[in-house]
């Protein structure tokens, strides 16, 4: 088991725990709404304003776009410094420079391309 595997397993458990905690909260709110229904007047929502669901969806689309941009940036940085990093692992089959499309599941971590070393600098004359 690698360090990355251990970290990934812990992250998975954290996400599962959050899901388990959220389920009863949603159920509790639904029950509260059922009890309040008919006892409280219906609220009218102003025309022209986005619905709360539209606002939430819009903000998650924005957050995902930010994360995708950051992922591309960090992947490019990893590729840029890869020639300086020596590794015992075999060279990756595909270059890591291309960003993963939004529909694919991201890999846990980018791997350096190989054991390439930086070219020596020529002295200035």
C-alpha positions, 0 to 999 in steps of 0.5 A: 500500500502506497502513501497515496493509496492510504490518503485516497482511502481516508479521503473516500471515508471522509466523503462517505461520512459527510454523505451519511451525515447529510442524509438525515438532515435532508430527511429532517427538513422534509419532515419539518416542511410536511408539518408546516405545510398548510399551517403557514402561508405560502411564500411568493417568489419575486419574478425576475430573480433566479430561483434558489436552485438556479443560484446553487447550480450556477455557483457550482458550475462556476466552482467546477470551472475554477477547479478545472482551471486550477487542475490544468495549471497545476498539471502543467506546473508538474510537467514543467518541473518533471525533468528535475524529478528523478523517480524509480517508476517507469515512464508514463504511457501518455504525457500528463500535460493535457488536462483531463476532460470534465467528464473523466474521473481524475487520476489521484496524482500526476506522475513525472514523465521520466528521469530526464535531467535539465540541460547544463547552462552554457556560460555567458561570454 
